[in-house]
Amino acid sequence: MSTFNVAMIGYAFMGKAHSNAYRQVRAFFSPRLEPRMKVVCGRNREGAESAARTYGWEEAATDWREVVTRPDIDLIDICTPGDSHAEIAIAAAQAGKAVFCEKPLANTIEEAESMLAAVEKHGVPHMICHNYRRVPAVAFAKSLIDSGRIGDIRHYRGTYLQDWIVDPAFPLVWRLRKEHAGSGALGDIASHSIDLARYLVGEITSVAGLLETFIAERPLPDDPSMRGDVTVDDAALSLVRFENGAIGSIEGSRMAPGRRNFNRFEINGSNGSIAFDLERMNELEVFFRDDADTVQGFRTINITQPDHPYTGHWWPPGHIIGYEHSFTHTVFDLLEAIADGRNPSPDFHDGVRNQRILAAIEDAAARKQWVEILD
Ligand SMILES: NC(=O)c1ccc[n+]([C@@H]2O[C@H](COP(=O)([O-])OP(=O)(O)OC[C@H]3O[C@@H](n4cnc5c(N)ncnc54)[C@H](O)[C@@H]3O)[C@@H](O)[C@H]2O)c1
């Protein structure tokens, strides 16, 4: 096993999830490249040191520019808000490092394209973290679709609903400001539904869009007596057409009381249907028209068999896994691709395409017209 030295920028929500993945992957998956948790970087010395101690990084740093040029680092893992992805990724590529970047790839198409240009110019491996592709039930759904089990796909219905900003007193955090996040529910969570649509169904060619911001002002995080403008969408809806003739809908909202992390899709094909809900992530609902008439009906498969994707590395059948495992699987596939000399998937090409779809939905919503996705 050779060692692969990782530096991670940003150490909060995603930083914690990625750190856990680097710790778990070695014990459960035996990747050929062993990730060494070399340095974690944040803006605040005390916070970075505490993250290093808590999550198991060897060193803490406060200047990502220094970190990305260190000769002993092989991979830069970007877990910061979208406004810093492009600058960090481009500097990392220039320094010859592999780049693993959180979604959405950037805040604008131009930034995303410049990131793709940089990794291609410098010939470094690149991956975007759409971790839901690596939920075993989702990967199994993909294998059912690819084997033709549900026939020609006609419908994709992707809904990603949360409720953490329903309270008008919830503060104006970075995710509610366009200059930091790029967009709201659209880029934050509908981007995952778009990625799953592209992964499971095929390329999206045109979109209609509708965006809404229900609460226009919120208290400032550092001074709740003051208020500031919400500059992103609270909810986003889109109708989509796929290259292969399928049609679909994508909905993202952080204003759906009771829906905590309801990342769901249903796919209907000419021979059957598949449905998935992240809140019941070890299960996949399937309906097959070629089942005998008398026993036809939706059934629920527990996706924990040793021959289901990824699950044989964990526990015996029925011993379920959780959210964090999707990141471990993603990191495993990233390391194996690099060990093979292949680029991992999804990569920055997927990130750029996703960004074009996000922008097209915004454009369609503003113009109240269908918009084609340009190559
Ligand atoms: N894959 C997923 O399912 C998923 C889930 C949540 C978030 N995300 C994405 O992950 C990224 C980070 O989101 P999060 O939820 O972890 O946010 P967060 O607010 O929890 O953490 C952001 C971190 O970045 C640090 N940071 C911000 N600017 C920085 C800078 N210039 N230099 C160094 N550190 C900086 C902050 O100090 C913090 O540690 C975003 O792109 C987000 O869209 C992905």
The ligand as a Gaussian input file, in Angstrom:
#p B3LYP/6-31G(d) Opt

LIG

0 1
 N      -21.958000      16.489000      -0.368000
 C      -22.937000      16.930000       0.402000
 O      -23.951000      16.297000       0.590000
 C      -22.785000      18.261000       1.079000
 C      -23.466000      18.542000       2.275000
 C      -23.257000      19.787000       2.890000
 C      -22.430000      20.717000       2.285000
 N      -21.817000      20.431000       1.116000
 C      -20.914000      21.405000       0.460000
 O      -19.698000      21.449000       1.228000
 C      -19.161000      22.781000       1.230000
 C      -18.988000      23.240000       2.661000
 O      -20.249000      23.176000       3.314000
 P      -20.366000      22.846000       4.882000
 O      -21.761000      22.436000       5.121000
 O      -19.269000      21.968000       5.326000
 O      -20.163000      24.312000       5.447000
 P      -19.766000      24.739000       6.923000
 O      -20.211000      26.139000       7.097000
 O      -20.210000      23.692000       7.898000
 O      -18.152000      24.688000       6.874000
 C      -17.406000      25.517000       6.030000
 C      -15.955000      25.484000       6.479000
 O      -15.167000      26.246000       5.571000
 C      -14.317000      27.126000       6.328000
 N      -13.953000      28.228000       5.453000
 C      -14.775000      29.126000       4.888000
 N      -14.064000      29.964000       4.096000
 C      -12.765000      29.550000       4.169000
 C      -11.551000      30.008000       3.597000
 N      -11.532000      31.038000       2.769000
 N      -10.399000      29.343000       3.909000
 C      -10.419000      28.276000       4.736000
 N      -11.535000      27.805000       5.327000
 C      -12.692000      28.432000       5.029000
 C      -15.146000      27.464000       7.540000
 O      -14.338000      27.966000       8.583000
 C      -15.722000      26.074000       7.861000
 O      -14.765000      25.269000       8.515000
 C      -20.133000      23.626000       0.409000
 O      -19.673000      23.667000      -0.925000
 C      -21.439000      22.837000       0.477000
 O      -22.302000      23.067000      -0.622000
 C      -21.968000      19.223000       0.519000

